[in-house]
Amino acid sequence: MPAVQDTIDRVRKIDVDQYKYGFQTEIAMDKAPKGLSEDIIRFISAKKDEPSWMLEWRLEAYRRWVTLDEPKWARVHYPKIDFQDLYYYAAPKSTPGPTSLSDVDPELLRVYEKLGIPLREQEILAGVQKTDASELEEASDNVYKSGRVAVDAVFDSVSVVTTFKKELAQAGVIFCSISEAIREHPELVKKYLGSVVPTSDNFYATLNSAVFTDGSFVFVPKGVRCPMELSTYFRMNEKNTGQFERTLIIAEEGAYVSYLEGCTAPQRDENQLHAAVVELIALDDAEIKYSTVQNWYPGDAEGKGGIYNFVTKRGDCRGHRSKISWTQV
């Protein structure tokens, strides 16, 4: 088909030197043993300090996944993925409760700087707590010049921190990592997780359900217009890892939220796997604006390196006049 060939030709013309996010970062990491088994599922759940119901949810998905075959319907050709040759959990080691930038791994800060996050925002994303609200607002203003943006920064398998949580909470909005939501808001997670993309949906969605390590959770209550833009930034860094984030966004009756997702990864000769799941739920008269910019490294002109991007993203308008607008690049 002409359109398919045109896309292939465009990819082949990509100058990998123009991929400005392809830098590699050497940083001390805490990793699970390589491979996938029930023991790894339990390892991930324990690292996340999850309740028993979440572990059982994961194990059920894993037991289903091992019975499935990798899909072959796509008109693409790539080397067979060895799912036992991946790390399913990798997180930067850090000092608990940092109080200043000097307590944070300098390499982690340099990653933020290279990605264009201003120094003030670096301080927030590293988990340093501020008491002056004006400083927090100034920091977030610098991220996107068009206005304040609350950011959830996910580095490999963990959310580093989520900004503006307290201010959003004053409006009734919950914006946090999915790991925190499982612990702190189990009633909402139980109600909505897997209700748009069930664990049985497809091979990669089932894998994600078993091994997802972080992602964002958004809940906007009835009649509330989220007071600022929300954004999640996913950075895949560690070699031979997969990134399996889970994003769940719920807008109750008459609510409104705008959410932007960004992603980057190092430029490596080896392929890496990204298998995310996104679920959007809009109830009566609610509106969700969802945008995602997939800046994954595409590999070179010869097909060497790059990210295998097998994601399942779906929205569900569950009420009268509910609306989901979707932009994906």
Kinemage of the C-alpha trace (Angstrom):
@kinemage 1
@onewidth
@group {chain A} dominant
@subgroup {mainchain}
@vectorlist {calphas} color= white
{ca met a 1} P 0.000 0.000 0.000
{ca pro a 2} L 1.390 3.469 -0.871
{ca ala a 3} L 0.733 4.878 2.613
{ca val a 4} L 2.605 2.022 4.298
{ca gln a 5} L 5.559 2.325 1.919
{ca asp a 6} L 5.647 6.081 2.466
{ca thr a 7} L 5.883 5.515 6.224
{ca ile a 8} L 8.695 2.983 5.763
{ca asp a 9} L 10.608 5.411 3.540
{ca arg a 10} L 10.244 8.197 6.087
{ca val a 11} L 11.559 5.994 8.901
{ca arg a 12} L 14.571 4.972 6.821
{ca lys a 13} L 15.460 8.631 6.318
{ca ile a 14} L 15.554 9.315 10.058
{ca asp a 15} L 18.926 10.673 11.143
{ca val a 16} L 19.571 8.968 14.466
{ca asp a 17} L 21.911 11.803 15.394
{ca gln a 18} L 18.848 14.060 15.488
{ca tyr a 19} L 17.300 12.007 18.280
{ca lys a 20} L 18.222 14.337 21.123
{ca tyr a 21} L 16.855 12.082 23.871
{ca gly a 22} L 19.128 9.133 23.066
{ca phe a 23} L 21.748 9.713 25.754
{ca gln a 24} L 22.545 6.860 28.133
{ca thr a 25} L 22.842 7.332 31.884
{ca glu a 26} L 24.933 5.211 34.228
{ca ile a 27} L 23.160 5.194 37.570
{ca ala a 28} L 23.001 2.732 40.477
{ca met a 29} L 19.910 0.586 40.059
{ca asp a 30} L 17.882 -1.821 42.148
{ca lys a 31} L 16.757 -4.629 39.835
{ca ala a 32} L 14.774 -7.832 39.970
{ca pro a 33} L 16.506 -10.990 38.778
{ca lys a 34} L 16.245 -11.404 35.019
{ca gly a 35} L 13.320 -13.436 33.692
{ca leu a 36} L 9.607 -13.863 34.348
{ca ser a 37} L 7.966 -16.267 36.788
{ca glu a 38} L 5.525 -16.224 39.681
{ca asp a 39} L 8.479 -15.378 41.921
{ca ile a 40} L 9.140 -12.234 39.873
{ca ile a 41} L 5.471 -11.254 40.122
{ca arg a 42} L 5.701 -11.610 43.894
{ca phe a 43} L 8.965 -9.635 43.887
{ca ile a 44} L 7.319 -6.722 42.060
{ca ser a 45} L 4.260 -6.757 44.314
{ca ala a 46} L 6.439 -6.810 47.433
{ca lys a 47} L 8.565 -3.918 46.144
{ca lys a 48} L 5.360 -1.945 45.660
{ca asp a 49} L 4.062 -2.899 49.125
{ca glu a 50} L 0.792 -4.004 47.552
{ca pro a 51} L -2.222 -5.559 49.289
{ca ser a 52} L -2.907 -9.248 48.759
{ca trp a 53} L -5.805 -8.641 46.352
{ca met a 54} L -3.461 -6.873 43.925
{ca leu a 55} L -0.954 -9.710 44.050
{ca glu a 56} L -3.721 -12.184 43.254
{ca trp a 57} L -4.859 -9.985 40.355
{ca arg a 58} L -1.320 -10.061 38.967
{ca leu a 59} L -0.890 -13.800 39.448
{ca glu a 60} L -4.183 -14.534 37.710
{ca ala a 61} L -3.014 -12.449 34.744
{ca tyr a 62} L 0.375 -14.171 34.680
{ca arg a 63} L -1.186 -17.639 34.734
{ca arg a 64} L -3.359 -16.632 31.805
{ca trp a 65} L -0.418 -15.095 29.929
{ca val a 66} L 1.682 -18.285 30.000
{ca thr a 67} L -1.123 -20.036 28.098
{ca leu a 68} L -1.176 -17.441 25.297
{ca asp a 69} L 0.794 -17.249 22.069
{ca glu a 70} L 2.513 -14.081 20.909
{ca pro a 71} L 0.364 -12.488 18.165
{ca lys a 72} L 1.514 -12.883 14.556
{ca trp a 73} L -1.106 -10.830 12.724
{ca ala a 74} L 0.867 -7.577 12.369
{ca arg a 75} L 2.587 -6.901 9.043
{ca val a 76} L 5.944 -6.268 10.688
{ca his a 77} L 9.058 -8.391 10.982
{ca tyr a 78} L 11.323 -8.322 14.016
{ca pro a 79} L 13.515 -10.791 15.930
{ca lys a 80} L 11.597 -12.981 18.339
{ca ile a 81} L 11.399 -11.456 21.817
{ca asp a 82} L 12.943 -13.529 24.590
{ca phe a 83} L 10.676 -12.688 27.508
{ca gln a 84} L 13.031 -14.506 29.887
{ca asp a 85} L 15.929 -12.224 28.934
{ca leu a 86} L 14.438 -9.037 30.387
{ca tyr a 87} L 14.484 -7.251 33.712
{ca tyr a 88} L 10.880 -6.585 34.751
{ca tyr a 89} L 11.789 -4.240 37.585
{ca ala a 90} L 14.545 -1.601 37.625
{ca ala a 91} L 14.554 1.456 39.876
{ca pro a 92} L 17.240 4.026 40.716
{ca lys a 93} L 18.716 3.666 44.169
{ca ser a 94} L 18.178 6.804 46.222
{ca thr a 95} L 18.624 8.260 49.666
{ca pro a 96} L 15.315 8.087 51.603
{ca gly a 97} L 13.694 11.442 52.338
{ca pro a 98} L 16.066 13.868 50.538
{ca thr a 99} L 16.000 17.389 51.944
{ca ser a 100} L 18.163 19.102 49.313
{ca leu a 101} L 19.583 18.509 45.864
{ca ser a 102} L 22.872 17.423 47.441
{ca asp a 103} L 21.063 14.325 48.795
{ca val a 104} L 19.949 13.198 45.339
{ca asp a 105} L 22.071 11.148 42.940
{ca pro a 106} L 23.732 13.748 40.649
{ca glu a 107} L 23.321 11.442 37.652
{ca leu a 108} L 19.562 11.416 38.147
{ca leu a 109} L 19.535 15.208 38.243
{ca arg a 110} L 21.567 15.383 35.048
{ca val a 111} L 18.983 13.198 33.329
{ca tyr a 112} L 16.304 15.752 34.173
{ca glu a 113} L 18.506 18.586 32.967
{ca lys a 114} L 19.188 16.905 29.622
{ca leu a 115} L 15.475 16.272 29.175
{ca gly a 116} L 14.839 19.998 29.514
{ca ile a 117} L 13.371 20.046 33.013
{ca pro a 118} L 14.439 23.282 34.775
{ca leu a 119} L 16.457 23.151 37.974
{ca arg a 120} L 13.523 24.141 40.178
{ca glu a 121} L 11.482 21.308 38.704
{ca gln a 122} L 14.411 18.970 39.197
{ca glu a 123} L 14.217 19.684 42.897
{ca ile a 124} L 10.538 18.799 42.997
{ca leu a 125} L 10.868 15.683 40.849
{ca ala a 126} L 13.665 14.359 43.041
{ca gly a 127} L 11.251 14.305 45.978
{ca val a 128} L 12.509 17.393 47.819
{ca gln a 129} L 9.642 18.883 49.808
{ca lys a 130} L 8.930 22.628 49.639
{ca thr a 131} L 6.896 24.592 52.132
{ca asp a 132} L 6.557 27.740 50.026
{ca ala a 133} L 3.697 27.228 47.579
{ca ser a 134} L 4.878 30.127 45.408
{ca glu a 135} L 8.172 28.326 44.764
{ca leu a 136} L 6.301 25.198 43.717
{ca glu a 137} L 4.172 27.193 41.302
{ca glu a 138} L 7.228 28.960 39.859
{ca ala a 139} L 8.930 25.611 39.287
{ca ser a 140} L 5.995 24.075 37.475
{ca asp a 141} L 5.449 27.252 35.427
{ca asn a 142} L 8.895 26.730 33.950
{ca val a 143} L 8.060 23.267 32.644
{ca tyr a 144} L 5.419 24.397 30.167
{ca lys a 145} L 5.369 28.112 29.460
{ca ser a 146} L 1.671 28.007 28.621
{ca gly a 147} L 0.684 27.464 32.253
{ca arg a 148} L 1.032 25.317 35.361
{ca val a 149} L 1.344 21.611 34.794
{ca ala a 150} L 1.317 18.884 37.425
{ca val a 151} L 3.893 16.240 36.501
{ca asp a 152} L 4.273 12.578 37.391
{ca ala a 153} L 7.843 11.537 36.488
{ca val a 154} L 8.337 7.819 35.888
{ca phe a 155} L 11.944 6.589 35.596
{ca asp a 156} L 12.154 2.965 34.430
{ca ser a 157} L 9.931 1.062 36.903
{ca val a 158} L 9.062 3.757 39.428
{ca ser a 159} L 7.372 7.107 39.754
{ca val a 160} L 10.028 9.453 41.124
{ca val a 161} L 7.430 11.882 42.403
{ca thr a 162} L 4.183 13.621 41.445
{ca thr a 163} L 3.963 17.402 41.733
{ca phe a 164} L 1.063 19.560 42.952
{ca lys a 165} L -0.718 16.652 44.624
{ca lys a 166} L -1.811 18.709 47.633
{ca glu a 167} L -3.136 21.583 45.568
{ca leu a 168} L -5.060 19.208 43.317
{ca ala a 169} L -6.424 17.399 46.366
{ca gln a 170} L -7.926 20.678 47.578
{ca ala a 171} L -10.065 20.605 44.431
{ca gly a 172} L -10.914 16.952 45.059
{ca val a 173} L -8.641 15.697 42.268
{ca ile a 174} L -6.450 12.666 42.888
{ca phe a 175} L -3.246 12.636 40.821
{ca cys a 176} L -0.648 10.116 41.903
{ca ser a 177} L 1.273 7.061 40.803
{ca ile a 178} L -0.792 3.939 40.194
{ca ser a 179} L 1.253 2.250 42.937
{ca glu a 180} L 0.161 4.853 45.470
{ca ala a 181} L -3.443 4.630 44.289
{ca ile a 182} L -3.464 0.866 44.877
{ca arg a 183} L -2.382 1.444 48.485
{ca glu a 184} L -4.276 4.651 49.290
{ca his a 185} L -7.416 4.444 47.115
{ca pro a 186} L -8.119 0.710 46.747
{ca glu a 187} L -11.881 1.177 46.390
{ca leu a 188} L -11.415 3.249 43.212
{ca val a 189} L -8.734 1.007 41.759
{ca lys a 190} L -10.794 -2.135 42.380
{ca lys a 191} L -13.817 -0.534 40.717
{ca tyr a 192} L -12.107 0.702 37.552
{ca leu a 193} L -8.830 -1.175 36.953
{ca gly a 194} L -9.280 -3.605 34.090
{ca ser a 195} L -12.817 -2.418 33.349
{ca val a 196} L -11.824 -0.970 29.955
{ca val a 197} L -8.874 -3.220 29.132
{ca pro a 198} L -9.437 -6.524 30.966
{ca thr a 199} L -6.576 -8.831 31.849
{ca ser a 200} L -7.781 -11.192 29.125
{ca asp a 201} L -7.822 -8.543 26.381
{ca asn a 202} L -4.698 -9.537 24.450
{ca phe a 203} L -1.222 -11.012 24.840
{ca tyr a 204} L 0.536 -7.758 25.761
{ca ala a 205} L -2.286 -6.370 27.903
{ca thr a 206} L -2.244 -9.612 29.883
{ca leu a 207} L 1.535 -9.352 30.286
{ca asn a 208} L 1.155 -5.760 31.463
{ca ser a 209} L -1.497 -6.778 33.982
{ca ala a 210} L 0.951 -9.222 35.510
{ca val a 211} L 4.078 -7.055 35.618
{ca phe a 212} L 3.122 -3.351 35.476
{ca thr a 213} L 5.377 -1.450 37.836
{ca asp a 214} L 4.074 2.101 37.772
{ca gly a 215} L 2.138 4.683 35.819
{ca ser a 216} L -0.347 7.417 36.676
{ca phe a 217} L -3.743 7.464 38.355
{ca val a 218} L -6.192 10.333 37.879
{ca phe a 219} L -9.599 10.711 39.499
{ca val a 220} L -11.666 13.873 38.943
{ca pro a 221} L -14.844 13.892 41.066
{ca lys a 222} L -18.342 14.888 40.011
{ca gly a 223} L -18.665 18.450 38.740
{ca val a 224} L -14.978 19.335 39.111
{ca arg a 225} L -12.893 20.949 36.382
{ca cys a 226} L -9.273 19.972 37.015
{ca pro a 227} L -7.541 23.290 37.857
{ca met a 228} L -4.378 22.553 35.872
{ca glu a 229} L -3.003 20.396 33.096
{ca leu a 230} L -1.755 16.955 34.126
{ca ser a 231} L 1.241 15.255 32.558
{ca thr a 232} L 3.248 12.057 32.938
{ca tyr a 233} L 6.795 11.724 31.621
{ca phe a 234} L 8.069 8.177 31.054
{ca arg a 235} L 11.828 7.668 30.781
{ca met a 236} L 13.186 4.222 29.937
{ca asn a 237} L 16.864 4.102 30.892
{ca glu a 238} L 18.271 0.763 32.064
{ca lys a 239} L 19.613 -1.722 29.496
{ca asn a 240} L 17.681 -4.969 28.903
{ca thr a 241} L 14.617 -3.743 30.760
{ca gly a 242} L 11.013 -3.558 29.729
{ca gln a 243} L 8.716 -0.704 30.701
{ca phe a 244} L 5.154 -1.708 31.532
{ca glu a 245} L 3.318 1.302 32.882
{ca arg a 246} L -0.395 1.366 33.672
{ca thr a 247} L -2.408 4.583 33.391
{ca leu a 248} L -5.966 4.885 34.713
{ca ile a 249} L -7.964 8.117 34.298
{ca ile a 250} L -11.525 8.540 35.598
{ca ala a 251} L -13.719 11.616 35.129
{ca glu a 252} L -16.983 11.461 37.078
{ca glu a 253} L -20.245 13.157 36.043
{ca gly a 254} L -19.670 16.678 34.698
{ca ala a 255} L -15.904 16.568 35.339
{ca tyr a 256} L -13.127 17.748 33.020
{ca val a 257} L -9.429 16.908 32.763
{ca ser a 258} L -6.669 17.406 30.206
{ca tyr a 259} L -3.750 14.968 30.302
{ca leu a 260} L -0.490 14.840 28.324
{ca glu a 261} L 1.902 11.889 28.197
{ca gly a 262} L 5.505 11.981 26.965
{ca cys a 263} L 8.062 9.182 26.516
{ca thr a 264} L 11.765 8.875 25.646
{ca ala a 265} L 14.502 6.230 25.794
{ca pro a 266} L 18.266 5.898 25.226
{ca gln a 267} L 19.718 5.134 21.822
{ca arg a 268} L 20.962 1.540 22.078
{ca asp a 269} L 21.923 -1.199 19.638
{ca glu a 270} L 19.672 -3.631 21.487
{ca asn a 271} L 15.905 -3.508 21.245
{ca gln a 272} L 13.803 -2.829 24.329
{ca leu a 273} L 10.167 -3.635 25.051
{ca his a 274} L 7.452 -1.166 25.994
{ca ala a 275} L 4.013 -2.660 26.680
{ca ala a 276} L 1.720 -0.153 28.371
{ca val a 277} L -1.989 -0.131 29.117
{ca val a 278} L -4.060 3.062 29.288
{ca glu a 279} L -7.692 3.110 30.437
{ca leu a 280} L -9.859 6.240 30.191
{ca ile a 281} L -13.349 6.404 31.699
{ca ala a 282} L -15.725 9.355 31.208
{ca leu a 283} L -19.144 9.337 32.911
{ca asp a 284} L -22.225 11.509 32.152
{ca asp a 285} L -21.304 14.955 30.758
{ca ala a 286} L -17.618 14.372 31.558
{ca glu a 287} L -14.752 15.226 29.226
{ca ile a 288} L -11.222 13.830 29.031
{ca lys a 289} L -8.628 15.310 26.692
{ca tyr a 290} L -5.860 12.757 26.248
{ca ser a 291} L -2.662 13.476 24.319
{ca thr a 292} L 0.459 11.371 23.967
{ca val a 293} L 3.771 12.090 22.264
{ca gln a 294} L 5.682 8.845 21.659
{ca asn a 295} L 9.311 9.975 21.366
{ca trp a 296} L 10.785 6.490 21.611
{ca tyr a 297} L 14.073 5.839 19.823
{ca pro a 298} L 13.028 4.341 16.446
{ca gly a 299} L 16.275 2.501 15.671
{ca asp a 300} L 18.662 3.286 12.841
{ca ala a 301} L 18.090 3.114 9.088
{ca glu a 302} L 19.116 -0.557 9.063
{ca gly a 303} L 16.608 -1.494 11.750
{ca lys a 304} L 19.174 -1.832 14.513
{ca gly a 305} L 18.016 -0.901 17.999
{ca gly a 306} L 14.812 0.902 18.874
{ca ile a 307} L 11.801 0.272 21.076
{ca tyr a 308} L 9.200 -2.418 20.479
{ca asn a 309} L 6.069 -0.445 21.323
{ca phe a 310} L 3.143 -2.834 21.905
{ca val a 311} L 0.553 -0.845 23.815
{ca thr a 312} L -3.171 -1.168 24.489
{ca lys a 313} L -4.919 2.182 24.976
{ca arg a 314} L -8.665 2.561 25.134
{ca gly a 315} L -11.289 5.054 26.238
{ca asp a 316} L -14.845 4.354 27.390
{ca cys a 317} L -17.567 7.011 27.269
{ca arg a 318} L -19.920 5.579 29.873
{ca gly a 319} L -22.649 8.179 30.012
{ca his a 320} L -24.851 10.672 28.208
{ca arg a 321} L -22.845 13.399 26.443
{ca ser a 322} L -19.550 12.049 27.785
{ca lys a 323} L -16.588 12.921 25.582
{ca ile a 324} L -13.022 11.718 25.102
{ca ser a 325} L -10.762 13.535 22.637
{ca trp a 326} L -7.587 11.697 21.687
{ca thr a 327} L -4.374 12.978 20.100
{ca gln a 328} L -1.462 10.618 19.519
{ca val a 329} L 1.868 11.393 17.836
